[in-house]
Amino acid sequence: MEGYCENMRNITVSVDDDTYRMARTRAASQDTSLSAVVRMFLADYATAADSERERLKRLELAARAQITAFRAADRLDRDAVHCRNDEP
């Protein structure tokens, strides 16, 4: 069985009685334990964070690749940045 040869951490999760009963019943109907369901959820949750981080890193690299040239002389002056002009 998966997980029993590995170092495992015990955690405490608090849920209301109805949620606990429904989750335990559903896990039993799927021939698994509530602990296995929570373990699977947490594994998916943890890897999703890595996937999101990797997705954002790819977006950043793509955006940087689109910048072909940058010169400080290309900056807008202060008035142009703030859309200021001499007209009232």
MMTF fields as JSON, N, C-alpha, C and O atoms, coordinates in Angstrom:
{
  "mmtfVersion": "1.0.0",
  "mmtfProducer": "UNKNOWN",
  "numBonds": 351,
  "numAtoms": 352,
  "numGroups": 88,
  "numChains": 1,
  "numModels": 1,
  "chainsPerModel": [1],
  "groupsPerChain": [88],
  "chainIdList": ["A"],
  "bondAtomList": [4, 2, 8, 6, 12, 10, 16, 14, 20, 18, 24, 22, 28, 26, 32, 30, 36, 34, 40, 38, 44, 42, 48, 46, 52, 50, 56, 54, 60, 58, 64, 62, 68, 66, 72, 70, 76, 74, 80, 78, 84, 82, 88, 86, 92, 90, 96, 94, 100, 98, 104, 102, 108, 106, 112, 110, 116, 114, 120, 118, 124, 122, 128, 126, 132, 130, 136, 134, 140, 138, 144, 142, 148, 146, 152, 150, 156, 154, 160, 158, 164, 162, 168, 166, 172, 170, 176, 174, 180, 178, 184, 182, 188, 186, 192, 190, 196, 194, 200, 198, 204, 202, 208, 206, 212, 210, 216, 214, 220, 218, 224, 222, 228, 226, 232, 230, 236, 234, 240, 238, 244, 242, 248, 246, 252, 250, 256, 254, 260, 258, 264, 262, 268, 266, 272, 270, 276, 274, 280, 278, 284, 282, 288, 286, 292, 290, 296, 294, 300, 298, 304, 302, 308, 306, 312, 310, 316, 314, 320, 318, 324, 322, 328, 326, 332, 330, 336, 334, 340, 338, 344, 342, 348, 346],
  "bondOrderList": [1, 1, 1, 1, 1, 1, 1, 1, 1, 1, 1, 1, 1, 1, 1, 1, 1, 1, 1, 1, 1, 1, 1, 1, 1, 1, 1, 1, 1, 1, 1, 1, 1, 1, 1, 1, 1, 1, 1, 1, 1, 1, 1, 1, 1, 1, 1, 1, 1, 1, 1, 1, 1, 1, 1, 1, 1, 1, 1, 1, 1, 1, 1, 1, 1, 1, 1, 1, 1, 1, 1, 1, 1, 1, 1, 1, 1, 1, 1, 1, 1, 1, 1, 1, 1, 1, 1],
  "groupList": [{"groupName": "MET", "atomNameList": ["N", "CA", "C", "O"], "elementList": ["N", "C", "C", "O"], "formalChargeList": [0, 0, 0, 0], "bondAtomList": [1, 0, 2, 1, 3, 2], "bondOrderList": [1, 1, 2], "singleLetterCode": "M", "chemCompType": "L-PEPTIDE LINKING"}, {"groupName": "GLU", "atomNameList": ["N", "CA", "C", "O"], "elementList": ["N", "C", "C", "O"], "formalChargeList": [0, 0, 0, 0], "bondAtomList": [1, 0, 2, 1, 3, 2], "bondOrderList": [1, 1, 2], "singleLetterCode": "E", "chemCompType": "L-PEPTIDE LINKING"}, {"groupName": "GLY", "atomNameList": ["N", "CA", "C", "O"], "elementList": ["N", "C", "C", "O"], "formalChargeList": [0, 0, 0, 0], "bondAtomList": [1, 0, 2, 1, 3, 2], "bondOrderList": [1, 1, 2], "singleLetterCode": "G", "chemCompType": "PEPTIDE LINKING"}, {"groupName": "TYR", "atomNameList": ["N", "CA", "C", "O"], "elementList": ["N", "C", "C", "O"], "formalChargeList": [0, 0, 0, 0], "bondAtomList": [1, 0, 2, 1, 3, 2], "bondOrderList": [1, 1, 2], "singleLetterCode": "Y", "chemCompType": "L-PEPTIDE LINKING"}, {"groupName": "CYS", "atomNameList": ["N", "CA", "C", "O"], "elementList": ["N", "C", "C", "O"], "formalChargeList": [0, 0, 0, 0], "bondAtomList": [1, 0, 2, 1, 3, 2], "bondOrderList": [1, 1, 2], "singleLetterCode": "C", "chemCompType": "L-PEPTIDE LINKING"}, {"groupName": "ASN", "atomNameList": ["N", "CA", "C", "O"], "elementList": ["N", "C", "C", "O"], "formalChargeList": [0, 0, 0, 0], "bondAtomList": [1, 0, 2, 1, 3, 2], "bondOrderList": [1, 1, 2], "singleLetterCode": "N", "chemCompType": "L-PEPTIDE LINKING"}, {"groupName": "ARG", "atomNameList": ["N", "CA", "C", "O"], "elementList": ["N", "C", "C", "O"], "formalChargeList": [0, 0, 0, 0], "bondAtomList": [1, 0, 2, 1, 3, 2], "bondOrderList": [1, 1, 2], "singleLetterCode": "R", "chemCompType": "L-PEPTIDE LINKING"}, {"groupName": "ILE", "atomNameList": ["N", "CA", "C", "O"], "elementList": ["N", "C", "C", "O"], "formalChargeList": [0, 0, 0, 0], "bondAtomList": [1, 0, 2, 1, 3, 2], "bondOrderList": [1, 1, 2], "singleLetterCode": "I", "chemCompType": "L-PEPTIDE LINKING"}, {"groupName": "THR", "atomNameList": ["N", "CA", "C", "O"], "elementList": ["N", "C", "C", "O"], "formalChargeList": [0, 0, 0, 0], "bondAtomList": [1, 0, 2, 1, 3, 2], "bondOrderList": [1, 1, 2], "singleLetterCode": "T", "chemCompType": "L-PEPTIDE LINKING"}, {"groupName": "VAL", "atomNameList": ["N", "CA", "C", "O"], "elementList": ["N", "C", "C", "O"], "formalChargeList": [0, 0, 0, 0], "bondAtomList": [1, 0, 2, 1, 3, 2], "bondOrderList": [1, 1, 2], "singleLetterCode": "V", "chemCompType": "L-PEPTIDE LINKING"}, {"groupName": "SER", "atomNameList": ["N", "CA", "C", "O"], "elementList": ["N", "C", "C", "O"], "formalChargeList": [0, 0, 0, 0], "bondAtomList": [1, 0, 2, 1, 3, 2], "bondOrderList": [1, 1, 2], "singleLetterCode": "S", "chemCompType": "L-PEPTIDE LINKING"}, {"groupName": "ASP", "atomNameList": ["N", "CA", "C", "O"], "elementList": ["N", "C", "C", "O"], "formalChargeList": [0, 0, 0, 0], "bondAtomList": [1, 0, 2, 1, 3, 2], "bondOrderList": [1, 1, 2], "singleLetterCode": "D", "chemCompType": "L-PEPTIDE LINKING"}, {"groupName": "ALA", "atomNameList": ["N", "CA", "C", "O"], "elementList": ["N", "C", "C", "O"], "formalChargeList": [0, 0, 0, 0], "bondAtomList": [1, 0, 2, 1, 3, 2], "bondOrderList": [1, 1, 2], "singleLetterCode": "A", "chemCompType": "L-PEPTIDE LINKING"}, {"groupName": "GLN", "atomNameList": ["N", "CA", "C", "O"], "elementList": ["N", "C", "C", "O"], "formalChargeList": [0, 0, 0, 0], "bondAtomList": [1, 0, 2, 1, 3, 2], "bondOrderList": [1, 1, 2], "singleLetterCode": "Q", "chemCompType": "L-PEPTIDE LINKING"}, {"groupName": "LEU", "atomNameList": ["N", "CA", "C", "O"], "elementList": ["N", "C", "C", "O"], "formalChargeList": [0, 0, 0, 0], "bondAtomList": [1, 0, 2, 1, 3, 2], "bondOrderList": [1, 1, 2], "singleLetterCode": "L", "chemCompType": "L-PEPTIDE LINKING"}, {"groupName": "PHE", "atomNameList": ["N", "CA", "C", "O"], "elementList": ["N", "C", "C", "O"], "formalChargeList": [0, 0, 0, 0], "bondAtomList": [1, 0, 2, 1, 3, 2], "bondOrderList": [1, 1, 2], "singleLetterCode": "F", "chemCompType": "L-PEPTIDE LINKING"}, {"groupName": "LYS", "atomNameList": ["N", "CA", "C", "O"], "elementList": ["N", "C", "C", "O"], "formalChargeList": [0, 0, 0, 0], "bondAtomList": [1, 0, 2, 1, 3, 2], "bondOrderList": [1, 1, 2], "singleLetterCode": "K", "chemCompType": "L-PEPTIDE LINKING"}, {"groupName": "HIS", "atomNameList": ["N", "CA", "C", "O"], "elementList": ["N", "C", "C", "O"], "formalChargeList": [0, 0, 0, 0], "bondAtomList": [1, 0, 2, 1, 3, 2], "bondOrderList": [1, 1, 2], "singleLetterCode": "H", "chemCompType": "L-PEPTIDE LINKING"}, {"groupName": "PRO", "atomNameList": ["N", "CA", "C", "O"], "elementList": ["N", "C", "C", "O"], "formalChargeList": [0, 0, 0, 0], "bondAtomList": [1, 0, 2, 1, 3, 2], "bondOrderList": [1, 1, 2], "singleLetterCode": "P", "chemCompType": "L-PEPTIDE LINKING"}],
  "groupTypeList": [0, 1, 2, 3, 4, 1, 5, 0, 6, 5, 7, 8, 9, 10, 9, 11, 11, 11, 8, 3, 6, 0, 12, 6, 8, 6, 12, 12, 10, 13, 11, 8, 10, 14, 10, 12, 9, 9, 6, 0, 15, 14, 12, 11, 3, 12, 8, 12, 12, 11, 10, 1, 6, 1, 6, 14, 16, 6, 14, 1, 14, 12, 12, 6, 12, 13, 7, 8, 12, 15, 6, 12, 12, 11, 6, 14, 11, 6, 11, 12, 9, 17, 4, 6, 5, 11, 1, 18],
  "groupIdList": [1, 2, 3, 4, 5, 6, 7, 8, 9, 10, 11, 12, 13, 14, 15, 16, 17, 18, 19, 20, 21, 22, 23, 24, 25, 26, 27, 28, 29, 30, 31, 32, 33, 34, 35, 36, 37, 38, 39, 40, 41, 42, 43, 44, 45, 46, 47, 48, 49, 50, 51, 52, 53, 54, 55, 56, 57, 58, 59, 60, 61, 62, 63, 64, 65, 66, 67, 68, 69, 70, 71, 72, 73, 74, 75, 76, 77, 78, 79, 80, 81, 82, 83, 84, 85, 86, 87, 88],
  "secStructList": [7, 6, 6, 6, 6, 1, 7, 7, 7, 7, 7, 7, 7, 7, 7, 7, 2, 2, 2, 2, 2, 2, 2, 2, 2, 2, 2, 2, 2, 6, 6, 1, 7, 2, 2, 2, 2, 2, 2, 2, 2, 2, 2, 2, 2, 2, 2, 2, 2, 2, 2, 2, 2, 2, 2, 2, 2, 2, 2, 2, 2, 2, 2, 2, 2, 2, 7, 7, 7, 7, 7, 4, 4, 4, 7, 7, 7, 2, 2, 2, 2, 6, 6, 7, 7, 1, 7, 7],
  "xCoordList": [0.845, 0.0, 0.889, 1.925, 0.495, 1.284, 1.38, 0.401, 2.588, 2.739, 3.211, 3.728, 3.063, 3.413, 4.905, 5.369, 5.672, 7.122, 7.828, 9.043, 7.085, 7.647, 7.445, 6.616, 8.223, 7.962, 6.688, 6.542, 5.784, 4.503, 4.327, 4.804, 3.637, 3.289, 1.815, 0.991, 1.497, 0.099, -0.34, 0.387, -1.534, -2.096, -3.482, -4.107, -3.938, -5.281, -6.099, -5.697, -7.251, -8.151, -9.494, -10.012, -10.04, -11.336, -12.421, -12.321, -13.456, -14.623, -15.875, -15.823, -16.977, -18.224, -18.661, -18.207, -19.548, -19.976, -20.592, -20.3, -21.448, -22.101, -21.084, -21.16, -20.137, -19.109, -18.293, -17.994, -17.935, -17.162, -17.922, -17.367, -19.175, -19.985, -20.148, -20.0, -20.453, -20.639, -19.332, -19.326, -18.236, -16.943, -16.538, -16.038, -16.748, -16.392, -17.248, -16.745, -18.528, -19.425, -19.008, -18.974, -18.693, -18.279, -16.963, -16.816, -16.013, -14.743, -14.982, -14.394, -15.837, -16.144, -16.797, -16.526, -17.659, -18.321, -17.314, -17.56, -16.179, -15.114, -14.034, -12.959, -14.342, -13.447, -12.086, -11.045, -12.108, -10.877, -11.143, -12.269, -10.118, -10.264, -10.306, -9.881, -10.814, -10.849, -9.423, -9.142, -8.534, -7.125, -6.516, -5.771, -6.823, -6.288, -6.832, -6.107, -8.103, -8.705, -8.021, -7.683, -7.815, -7.165, -5.719, -5.243, -5.014, -3.635, -3.565, -2.689, -4.494, -4.531, -4.849, -4.234, -5.806, -6.147, -4.946, -4.658, -4.242, -3.098, -1.963, -1.278, -1.752, -0.72, -1.068, -0.201, -2.341, -2.779, -2.653, -2.209, -3.042, -2.985, -1.542, -1.277, -0.623, 0.779, 1.387, 2.129, 1.089, 1.676, 1.022, 1.654, -0.222, -0.883, -0.186, -0.081, 0.294, 1.017, 2.289, 2.626, 2.999, 4.198, 3.85, 4.564, 2.77, 2.357, 2.016, 2.376, 1.335, 0.979, 2.24, 2.359, 3.165, 4.427, 5.181, 5.725, 5.212, 5.888, 5.18, 5.836, 3.839, 3.074, 3.395, 3.605, 3.431, 3.742, 5.172, 5.434, 6.088, 7.477, 7.56, 8.285, 6.818, 6.801, 6.224, 6.733, 5.158, 4.575, 5.575, 5.695, 6.287, 7.289, 8.38, 8.767, 8.871, 9.926, 9.439, 10.193, 8.184, 7.625, 7.514, 7.822, 7.073, 6.962, 8.331, 8.488, 9.323, 10.679, 11.249, 12.0, 10.89, 11.386, 10.835, 11.463, 9.667, 9.061, 9.729, 9.558, 10.475, 11.191, 12.476, 13.416, 12.505, 13.675, 14.712, 15.901, 14.283, 15.239, 14.676, 13.467, 15.556, 15.152, 16.271, 17.434, 15.886, 16.855, 16.251, 15.058, 17.05, 16.58, 16.105, 15.237, 16.663, 16.27, 14.848, 14.248, 14.296, 12.939, 11.872, 10.68, 12.279, 11.314, 10.48, 10.95, 9.256, 8.408, 8.804, 9.274, 8.613, 8.903, 7.766, 6.717, 7.978, 7.028, 5.632, 4.632, 5.564, 4.264, 3.522, 2.306, 4.238, 3.599, 3.098, 2.034, 3.857, 3.451, 2.148, 1.279, 2.02, 0.84, -0.198, -1.123, -0.039, -0.99, -1.23, -2.365, -0.185, -0.307, 0.009, 0.892, -0.727, -0.407, -0.749, -1.213, -0.525, -0.718, -2.187, -2.539, -3.028, -4.43, -5.166, -4.863, -6.135, -6.897, -7.842, -8.545],
  "yCoordList": [-1.183, 0.0, 1.244, 1.268, 2.256, 3.463, 4.248, 4.39, 4.76, 5.694, 5.097, 5.836, 3.804, 3.246, 3.015, 2.838, 3.009, 2.846, 4.196, 4.258, 5.258, 6.597, 7.276, 6.855, 8.342, 9.163, 9.934, 10.585, 9.867, 10.544, 11.501, 11.249, 12.595, 13.566, 13.412, 13.211, 13.506, 13.521, 14.964, 15.799, 15.254, 16.592, 16.465, 15.406, 17.525, 17.568, 18.553, 19.698, 18.094, 18.939, 18.963, 17.918, 20.134, 20.268, 20.541, 21.475, 19.717, 19.907, 19.639, 18.976, 20.153, 19.906, 18.45, 17.774, 17.981, 16.583, 16.143, 15.052, 16.991, 16.609, 16.423, 15.458, 17.348, 17.234, 15.968, 15.259, 15.685, 14.486, 13.221, 12.344, 13.134, 11.939, 11.768, 10.661, 12.861, 12.761, 12.378, 11.555, 12.975, 12.669, 11.229, 10.536, 10.788, 9.407, 8.407, 7.379, 8.702, 7.835, 7.787, 6.717, 8.947, 8.982, 8.233, 7.496, 8.416, 7.696, 6.19, 5.432, 5.762, 4.331, 3.8, 2.671, 4.602, 4.157, 4.025, 3.309, 4.719, 4.631, 3.644, 3.578, 2.871, 1.835, 2.405, 1.827, 3.55, 4.163, 4.754, 4.711, 5.299, 5.927, 7.433, 7.993, 8.066, 9.526, 10.086, 11.12, 9.407, 9.838, 9.791, 10.694, 8.75, 8.64, 9.76, 10.294, 10.117, 11.194, 12.515, 13.28, 12.788, 14.035, 14.054, 15.089, 12.926, 12.836, 13.137, 13.877, 12.561, 12.782, 14.255, 14.854, 14.828, 16.235, 17.132, 18.039, 16.88, 17.718, 17.563, 18.54, 16.37, 16.159, 16.942, 17.594, 16.884, 17.654, 19.155, 19.904, 19.578, 20.984, 21.499, 22.589, 20.712, 21.12, 21.198, 22.136, 20.24, 20.255, 21.31, 21.815, 21.648, 22.708, 24.038, 24.852, 24.272, 25.511, 25.574, 26.633, 24.458, 24.422, 24.67, 25.392, 24.083, 24.253, 25.72, 26.251, 26.362, 27.77, 28.631, 29.559, 28.317, 29.055, 28.888, 29.856, 27.668, 27.412, 28.13, 28.651, 28.161, 28.851, 30.346, 30.947, 30.937, 32.363, 32.651, 33.683, 31.759, 31.945, 31.898, 32.691, 30.97, 30.902, 32.178, 32.67, 32.734, 33.989, 35.134, 35.965, 35.164, 36.22, 36.116, 37.121, 34.907, 34.728, 35.101, 35.677, 34.777, 35.132, 36.651, 37.207, 37.316, 38.779, 39.421, 40.38, 38.888, 39.43, 39.207, 40.04, 38.078, 37.773, 38.758, 38.987, 39.34, 40.292, 41.661, 42.471, 41.924, 43.198, 43.064, 42.391, 43.712, 43.567, 44.642, 44.42, 45.789, 46.868, 47.772, 47.983, 48.286, 49.222, 50.23, 49.879, 51.484, 52.559, 53.544, 53.841, 54.042, 55.045, 56.296, 57.009, 56.567, 57.756, 57.627, 58.622, 56.389, 56.177, 56.539, 56.466, 56.924, 57.237, 58.457, 59.37, 58.458, 59.644, 60.644, 60.266, 61.912, 62.894, 62.895, 62.293, 63.563, 63.534, 64.015, 63.414, 65.074, 65.602, 64.616, 64.467, 63.951, 62.986, 61.769, 61.227, 61.352, 60.211, 60.526, 59.664, 61.75, 62.135, 62.85, 63.472, 62.757, 63.368, 64.845, 65.317, 65.557, 66.979, 67.772, 67.423, 68.82, 69.736, 71.151, 71.356, 72.105, 73.502, 73.931, 74.995, 73.124, 73.51, 73.238, 72.258, 74.081, 73.914, 72.741, 72.476],
  "zCoordList": [0.0, 0.0, 0.0, 0.665, -0.728, -0.894, 0.402, 1.133, 0.678, 1.775, 3.083, 3.92, 3.307, 4.599, 4.76, 5.887, 3.684, 3.763, 3.792, 3.982, 3.609, 3.575, 4.922, 5.729, 5.15, 6.335, 6.086, 5.051, 7.006, 6.873, 8.047, 9.153, 7.782, 8.821, 9.142, 8.249, 10.392, 10.803, 10.932, 11.47, 10.435, 10.576, 11.193, 11.137, 11.764, 12.335, 11.525, 11.321, 11.067, 10.293, 11.022, 11.416, 11.194, 11.861, 10.835, 10.039, 10.862, 9.997, 10.82, 11.856, 10.353, 11.078, 10.882, 9.959, 11.762, 11.765, 10.439, 9.95, 9.855, 8.595, 7.469, 6.707, 7.37, 6.338, 6.537, 5.576, 7.775, 8.075, 7.668, 7.006, 8.061, 7.738, 6.232, 5.715, 5.522, 4.068, 3.373, 2.458, 3.81, 3.191, 3.475, 2.589, 4.682, 5.043, 4.269, 3.816, 4.118, 3.354, 1.887, 1.28, 1.324, -0.082, -0.289, -1.264, 0.617, 0.524, 0.589, -0.181, 1.5, 1.624, 0.357, -0.051, -0.272, -1.506, -2.653, -3.623, -2.533, -3.527, -3.095, -3.691, -2.038, -1.511, -1.126, -1.44, -0.439, 0.043, 1.417, 1.913, 2.02, 3.331, 3.192, 2.181, 4.197, 4.211, 4.251, 3.646, 4.958, 4.98, 3.585, 3.205, 2.82, 1.46, 0.575, -0.265, 0.759, -0.023, 0.304, -0.6, 1.582, 1.998, 1.508, 1.041, 1.607, 1.134, -0.366, -0.812, -1.145, -2.59, -2.895, -3.777, -2.167, -2.361, -2.094, -2.875, -0.988, -0.64, -1.644, -1.949, -2.16, -3.181, -4.441, -5.024, -4.87, -6.037, -5.785, -6.654, -4.606, -4.229, -4.264, -4.771, -3.726, -3.675, -5.069, -5.362, -5.927, -7.267, -8.146, -9.074, -7.874, -8.644, -8.406, -9.324, -7.186, -6.886, -7.719, -8.25, -7.841, -8.663, -10.118, -10.813, -10.58, -11.972, -12.251, -13.302, -11.33, -11.501, -11.518, -12.318, -10.638, -10.595, -11.914, -12.446, -12.437, -13.709, -14.859, -15.761, -14.83, -15.874, -15.868, -16.921, -14.681, -14.579, -15.018, -15.636, -14.708, -15.141, -16.67, -17.272, -17.308, -18.775, -19.367, -20.374, -18.758, -19.241, -19.124, -20.024, -18.007, -17.822, -18.886, -19.482, -19.121, -20.123, -21.52, -22.304, -21.839, -23.145, -23.282, -24.336, -22.216, -22.252, -22.416, -23.171, -21.705, -21.829, -23.228, -23.736, -23.85, -25.196, -26.226, -27.26, -25.951, -26.881, -26.82, -27.731, -25.776, -25.656, -26.45, -26.028, -27.606, -28.474, -28.231, -28.459, -27.777, -27.522, -26.439, -26.344, -25.65, -24.606, -24.43, -24.23, -24.508, -24.287, -23.319, -23.388, -22.433, -21.483, -22.204, -21.701, -23.369, -24.138, -24.679, -25.085, -24.687, -25.187, -24.159, -24.456, -22.967, -21.914, -22.274, -22.953, -21.815, -21.951, -20.88, -19.807, -21.175, -20.141, -19.12, -19.35, -18.009, -16.896, -17.301, -16.909, -18.07, -18.478, -19.376, -19.26, -20.259, -21.148, -20.364, -20.664, -19.376, -18.557, -17.826, -17.691, -17.362, -16.589, -17.443, -16.921, -18.753, -19.703, -19.4, -19.46, -19.081, -18.793, -20.055, -20.839, -20.214, -21.302, -20.855, -19.733, -21.708, -21.328, -21.38, -20.871, -21.98, -22.092, -20.807, -20.125, -20.447, -19.192, -19.238, -18.263]
}
